[in-house]
Amino acid sequence: MTGVVVAPLRVEASALRTPGLVVLRGGMGPRRAAESAQRLAAAGRPVLVAGVGGALVPDVRPGDLVVATEIDGPDGRVPLPSAPMLAGALRRLGLTVHLGPIASSPSVVDGAERARFARNGALAVDMESSEFAALPGPVAVVRAIVDTPEQPLWRPGTVLRGLSGLRSLRAAVPALREWCEAAGEGELLLASPRSFCAGVERAIEIVERALERYGAPVYVRRQVVHNAHVVRRLEALGAVFVQEVEQVPRGATTVLAAHGVAPAVRVAAQARDLRVIDATCPLVMKVHTEVKRYTGRGDTVFLIGHADHEEVEGTVGEAPERIVVVEDAEAAAHVRAPDGSRVAYAMQTTLAVDEAEEIAAVLRSRFPAIEGPRRDDICYATTNRQRAVTAVAGEADLVLVVGSANSSNSLRLVEVARRRGTRARLVDDVSEVDLRWLAGATRIGITAGASAPPDLVAELVRCLGGLGRTRVTETVQADEDVVFTLPREVS
């Protein structure tokens, strides 16, 4: 059942009415709003309250939109969890959107009363939303600003500011329609394991401990793990991310990222007298050790992986003249070696298991003497997460994978889900979820790459719950209890 938009005033309803969007006039003030809310409660439909409102803080201007994360009313605060997704849809329309609490008052506020609401943290105020906030189904609130602390309602220019607010409401209609079509009952299917693996947790802890022990700044070559949220948090603590060690001041404390580096990077760091702390994942180190063993005895090594990935670049650097990167089965069918009897293969740790095995099978068929690792190089966490998303994708209408666009293991989870015939999308956080993806999706699978923080998954679950997907089922494919020791510099 699609949602309805409730507009308090006739002029607001007129601005919002468009084919495909059900708009009801709720009436101005708490009494009329309460009557409308009572009627809608019986219908059980998702409700989006949209109209004009007043700003409480200086940076919210006439014509801006405020999406309520919660409603502060006479009976306390009521959270509206779907707000970040609605705000994202509005921003994609090019509108100026603020995300935060909206206060609800029984009468028009100004002066000291406006300041009181602002001190409580609200961004805007209206007279109706609190009556709808406690409805049993999904609820959202959007207010277009007409008056501000500097430009009160009963001042010249109100008509022009009102027209600006109504224009913003009109421009917001596509996003409001998307919310109404996305809201509805459903189930969330959580894949487990998901989010941080032991190698990622170790790398992050290394940077945190280095900052505690040696003080800021601590320099980190490349992203310590491939996740924008992790990088921003560590930057706020005092980490400085650089592309190459040549950008680090001489003698400074420097962390090498989890993906591993070529020996030349270590030599360059030594030449600058850097205090180096190695955060390379032990499973990546294992691949480096294998490659050095193979190339040290004269083998050509076929490295299955993506040539532009940081991990592959570091591994190739161990012996670039003897390592050939093989990216797909077609390349494996044509790759050559000086001596076909002296060949070996290794794998990038974050590949899709089935694709990597397909490539390895081609190499084994072409080079019967080829030697590979006793166990696949693909790390346990990558394998576990791919198995978990496979199980969930078979039951879902849509799979959402939390992870950054430069995260190989997160991208592979999207590919694995799609190979099951399920729609799948990669999102850095809830703000990137397009409401249009959710229309008709009653069962939504959720997972996260090994470099994505678990709190991002929790936020996604909360937001989708605010759209009506309140049933949550977790599918556990493996229990992970792996712990890696820290380097002595920070232990």
Secondary structure, DSSP 8 states (H G I E B T S, - for coil): ---EEEESSHHHHHHH-BTTB-EEE--SSHHHHHHHHHHHHHHT--EEEEEEEEE-STT--TT-EEEEEEEEETTEEEE-TTHHHHHHHHHTTT--EEEEEEEE-SS---HHHHHHHHHTT-SEEESSHHHHHT-SS-EEEEEEEEE-SSS-TTSTTHHHHHHHHHHHHHHHHHHHHHHHHH-S--EEEEEES-S--HHHHHHHHHHHHHHHHH-S-EEEES-SSS-HHHHHHHHHHTEEEESSGGGS-TT-EEEE-TT---HHHHHHHHHTT-EEEE---HHHHHHHHHHHHHHHTT-EEEEES-TTSHHHHHHHTT-TTTEEEE-SHHHHTT---S-TTSEEEEE-TTS-HHHHHHHHHHHHHH-TT-B--SS-SS-HHHHHHHHHHHHHHTT-SEEEEE--TT-HHHHHHHHHHHHTT-EEEEESSGGG--HHHHTT--EEEEEE-TTS-HHHHHHHHHHHHHTT--EEEEEE-----------TTT-
